[in-house]
Amino acid sequence: MDYKDWDYSYSVHKNKKGTHFDMRLFCPSGAELVYSWSSKHNFWKERYPVPIIRTKDHALSSINYEEDSEENIVKIVSKGTALLLDAEKGFLLFKTELGDIFSLKNLRGKRYIFTSIK
């Protein structure tokens, strides 16, 4: 298991379909893709489990992507590094540089549960 720092970003995304929140995780493994999840709930600071959906992997540039146009607004709320504390099949536990601890647990397919622990 690799315990290197991962990069993360959490953003709010508003477009003609409404508002949703995106989380991106980048593993420093040499891959150029960023793992991505999305939810209609502002899940980053919630203290209860929130359902989120695994979306397609994004290009590395998406971890820092922001936009402010008439049709699309993407604003990063939080970003930095996160230490992988534990990983098993379908489960990840991270601690951000700000001290937040969160877990991602796969339920089935693209469905996950996100929990902010601290």
N, C-alpha and C positions, 0 to 999 in steps of 0.2 A: 504494500500500500504506500502511495506517495503522499507525504504530508507537506508538500510545498504550498506556498501561498498561491491561491487562485485569485483572479481578478473578478469583480462583480460590478454590476450596475442595476439600479432599480429606477424605473421611469414611469411617468404618467404619459399616456398617449391618447390624444383627442383627435377624432376625425369624424366624417359624416356618419359613421356607424355608431358613434357614441364615445364613451371614455372607458379605457381599460388600463391595466397596470402590467408592466413587463419586467421580468427579472432575467438577467443574463449572467452566466457563469463561464469563465474561461479557464480551462485547465492548461497549465504551462507544460504541455506534453509534446509540443512541436506541431500539433494540429492547428489549422488556421480557422477552425469553426468554434462558435460560441454556443453553448447549451442555452436554451431559452424556454421560459414559461410565461404564461399570461393568465390574468384573471380580471373579472369585472369588479372585484373587491380590492380595496386598498389594503393589501395583506401584510405589508412590511412590518408594521408596528402592532398588529393585532396579537393578543395573548391567547387566542383560541385557534384551533385548526381551521384552515381555510382551503377549500378546494381550488386547485389551479390546474391548468392544462399545459402539457408539454407541447411546444410548437416546434416548427422546423428549426434546425440549426441555422444560425446566421453567420455572416462574415465577421471577422475579428473587428472590423471598424464599427460594428453595431454597438459594441460595448460603450463607446463614447458618443454615440449618435444623438444629436438634438436637431430639431427643426421647428421653425415658427413661420408657417405660411397660412394663407386663408383656409386651405383645405386640410392641413395636417399640422398638429402641434405635438412634439415629443420633447419632454423636459425631464432631465435626470434629477431624481430626488436624492439619491444616495449612490456613491460609488467608492471603490477602494479595493483593498485586498481582504481575502477571507481564508483562514486556515482550515483545512480539511481535518476535522477531529476524528471522524469515523466514517467508514463506507462499507456497505455490504450490498449485495444485489438488491437494487430497488430502494436503497436508503442512503442518504447523505446527511452528515451533520457538520455544520460550519460555524466558525466564530469570526466575526468581522473585526477589523482593526479598532472599531469603536466599542467593542465588547459585546455587541449583539450576538446571540447564538440562535441559529435557526436550523430546522430539520426539514428535509424533503423525503417523503415516503411515497413510493409508487403504489397505487391501489390496483390498477389494471390498465394496460395499454398506455394511453397518454394522460390518464387521470392520476393526479398526485394530491397529497395533502401537505400543505405548508404550515409549519408551526414556528412561531417566534417564542423561544424559551426564555430569553433574558433580554 
